[in-house]
Amino acid sequence: MPARTTIAEIARSADVSVSTVSKVLNGHSDVAEDTRRRVQRLLDERGYRKRRAAHHRGHGALVDLVINNLDSAWGLEILTGVEEVAESAGLGLVVSAVHSRAALTRRWLDSLLARGSQGAILVLSDLDPGTREQLRRHGTPIVVIDGVSQPPPDVASVGATNFAGGYAATEHLIGLGHRRIGVIGGPEQLACTRARLAGYRAAHEAAGLPIPRGVLRYGNFYHDGGLRAAQSMLELDEPPTAIFAGSDMHAMGVYEAARQFGRHVPSELSVVGFDDLNFASWTAPALTTVRQPLHEMGATAARTLLRLIGGESLDSASLELATSLVVRDSTAPPESD
């Protein structure tokens, strides 16, 4: 076999997708017979053999999804995107929740190396250099989704245009006439938090507006973090007339704080979230939010992993999918004095 022959090259020669080649390799039946023969002929001609890790103790080919937590709609959206592509490619998916605990991460890593997974998608607060090095030595390709910081140039990553999302949310509120806009970021160390706040600041600068004092808070992306942050802002002598929340769950906390303080949304407090999770359109009022394409991020990461497993080179190691503002009923012009 020529050293550079890859699944991707065979797919191009056969005029089929990488997932179709993977299905033929793994003996799946949902491939047209003519296509199967064409792909198999190319595999035989080029002497292609599956990676030794593709099977372990009789099980089918596996990939791993490793995520900090699966107790939110955010994580489930990513999971469904990964699962959709893995299933289409005929791959088994092993899901591990490590809850930001080093011991669980080590346990997952040991299990992955033992069962011979073909690759891994990592949705972690941070990618430990030691873990990355072990995976590299083992020859296990990885793709990072929305990491704490920009991964090294040799690590593939998939994220969203967080700066653009923060800018669009703030620009929308400024356009409605708000001049005192609070903002609740996620954990301060996260790259997505920094990018969203940079967009918030840039929108103020573009409008020639000063950023109000005392209206920046950090949270944990969950309801309780948004609640505490909004409570502290609404206690100010000059509370904000609008709040840009770093997640839809944060926004739900802002709703609760507004209820506690007797502030009607949106006439007395406009609220913008970030994510556009499934409940955003069901809330009362329906939430204006920045849509983050979470399902597509998971699917894109899985397709990228398939390319790496096939030995294909990437045009760019880092991909950012577009965010978009979804305007609903939780934003309105501020009340006139």
Secondary structure as the mmCIF struct_conf table of DSSP 4:
data_model
#
loop_
_struct_conf.conf_type_id
_struct_conf.id
_struct_conf.beg_label_comp_id
_struct_conf.beg_label_asym_id
_struct_conf.beg_label_seq_id
_struct_conf.end_label_comp_id
_struct_conf.end_label_asym_id
_struct_conf.end_label_seq_id
TURN_TY1_P TURN_TY1_P1 ALA A 3 ARG A 4
HELX_RH_AL_P HELX_RH_AL_P1 ILE A 7 ALA A 14
TURN_TY1_P TURN_TY1_P2 ASP A 15 ASP A 15
BEND BEND1 VAL A 16 VAL A 16
HELX_RH_AL_P HELX_RH_AL_P2 VAL A 18 LEU A 25
TURN_TY1_P TURN_TY1_P3 ASN A 26 GLY A 27
BEND BEND2 SER A 29 SER A 29
BEND BEND3 VAL A 31 VAL A 31
HELX_RH_AL_P HELX_RH_AL_P3 GLU A 33 GLU A 45
TURN_TY1_P TURN_TY1_P4 ARG A 46 GLY A 47
HELX_RH_3T_P HELX_RH_3T_P1 ARG A 52 ALA A 54
STRN STRN1 HIS A 56 HIS A 56
TURN_TY1_P TURN_TY1_P5 ARG A 57 GLY A 58
STRN STRN2 HIS A 59 HIS A 59
STRN STRN3 LEU A 62 ILE A 67
BEND BEND4 ASN A 68 ASN A 68
BEND BEND5 ASP A 71 SER A 72
HELX_RH_AL_P HELX_RH_AL_P4 ALA A 73 SER A 88
TURN_TY1_P TURN_TY1_P6 ALA A 89 GLY A 90
STRN STRN4 GLY A 92 ALA A 97
TURN_TY1_P TURN_TY1_P7 HIS A 99 SER A 100
HELX_RH_AL_P HELX_RH_AL_P5 ALA A 102 ARG A 115
TURN_TY1_P TURN_TY1_P8 GLY A 116 GLY A 116
BEND BEND6 GLN A 118 GLN A 118
STRN STRN5 ALA A 120 VAL A 123
BEND BEND7 SER A 125 SER A 125
HELX_RH_AL_P HELX_RH_AL_P6 PRO A 129 HIS A 138
TURN_TY1_P TURN_TY1_P9 GLY A 139 GLY A 139
STRN STRN6 ILE A 142 ILE A 145
BEND BEND8 ASP A 146 ASP A 146
BEND BEND9 VAL A 148 SER A 149
HELX_LH_PP_P HELX_LH_PP_P1 GLN A 150 PRO A 152
TURN_TY1_P TURN_TY1_P10 PRO A 153 ASP A 154
BEND BEND10 VAL A 155 VAL A 155
STRN STRN7 ALA A 156 ALA A 160
HELX_RH_AL_P HELX_RH_AL_P7 ASN A 162 GLY A 175
TURN_TY1_P TURN_TY1_P11 LEU A 176 GLY A 177
BEND BEND11 ARG A 180 ARG A 180
STRN STRN8 ILE A 181 GLY A 185
BEND BEND12 GLY A 186 GLY A 186
TURN_TY1_P TURN_TY1_P12 GLU A 188 GLN A 189
HELX_RH_AL_P HELX_RH_AL_P8 ALA A 191 ALA A 206
TURN_TY1_P TURN_TY1_P13 ALA A 207 GLY A 208
HELX_LH_PP_P HELX_LH_PP_P2 PRO A 210 PRO A 212
TURN_TY1_P TURN_TY1_P14 ARG A 213 GLY A 214
STRN STRN9 LEU A 216 TYR A 218
BEND BEND13 PHE A 221 TYR A 222
HELX_RH_AL_P HELX_RH_AL_P9 HIS A 223 LEU A 234
TURN_TY1_P TURN_TY1_P15 GLU A 235 GLU A 235
BEND BEND14 LEU A 236 GLU A 238
BEND BEND15 THR A 241 THR A 241
STRN STRN10 ALA A 242 ALA A 245
BEND BEND16 GLY A 246 SER A 247
HELX_RH_AL_P HELX_RH_AL_P10 ASP A 248 GLN A 260
TURN_TY1_P TURN_TY1_P16 PHE A 261 GLY A 262
HELX_LH_PP_P HELX_LH_PP_P3 ARG A 263 HIS A 264
TURN_TY1_P TURN_TY1_P17 VAL A 265 GLU A 268
STRN STRN11 SER A 270 ASP A 275
HELX_RH_3T_P HELX_RH_3T_P2 ASN A 278 SER A 281
TURN_TY1_P TURN_TY1_P18 TRP A 282 TRP A 282
BEND BEND17 THR A 283 PRO A 285
HELX_LH_PP_P HELX_LH_PP_P4 ALA A 286 LEU A 287
STRN STRN12 THR A 288 ARG A 291
HELX_LH_PP_P HELX_LH_PP_P5 GLN A 292 GLN A 292
HELX_RH_AL_P HELX_RH_AL_P11 LEU A 294 ILE A 309
TURN_TY1_P TURN_TY1_P19 GLY A 310 GLY A 311
HELX_LH_PP_P HELX_LH_PP_P6 GLU A 312 LEU A 314
BEND BEND18 ASP A 315 ASP A 315
BEND BEND19 ALA A 317 ALA A 317
STRN STRN13 SER A 318 LEU A 321
HELX_LH_PP_P HELX_LH_PP_P7 ALA A 322 THR A 323
STRN STRN14 SER A 324 VAL A 326
BEND BEND20 ASP A 329 SER A 330
HELX_LH_PP_P HELX_LH_PP_P8 PRO A 333 SER A 336
#
